[in-house]
C-alpha cells in the first residue's frame, strides 16, 4: 500500500478515499438550498405544462375551430356550440 508521501508525489490526493473517521460534509454533491423558490418553480412548471397542452390541442384541432375554442376546451368552460362544427 502506498504511503502519504507516495500519494503526494504521484499527485493523486483527490483520489484518496477518506478514512472511516473523516466524513465529508457533502451528501452526494447535493446542495442544501435550491437555486430558485420552490413555489416559483411549481408555478413555472404548471405554466409550461399548460402551454404545451394548449399547443398540442391547437395542433390537432379541426380547421373550423378557432384558438378561442381550443382555449375554452383547455380551461374547461367550453359548451357544445364551441366543440361542434359550424354550418
Secondary structure, DSSP 8 states (H G I E B T S, - for coil): ---HHHHHHHT-GGG----TT---S-STT--SS-SS-HHHHHHHHHHHHHHHHHHHHHHTS-TT--HHHHHHHHHT---HHHHS---
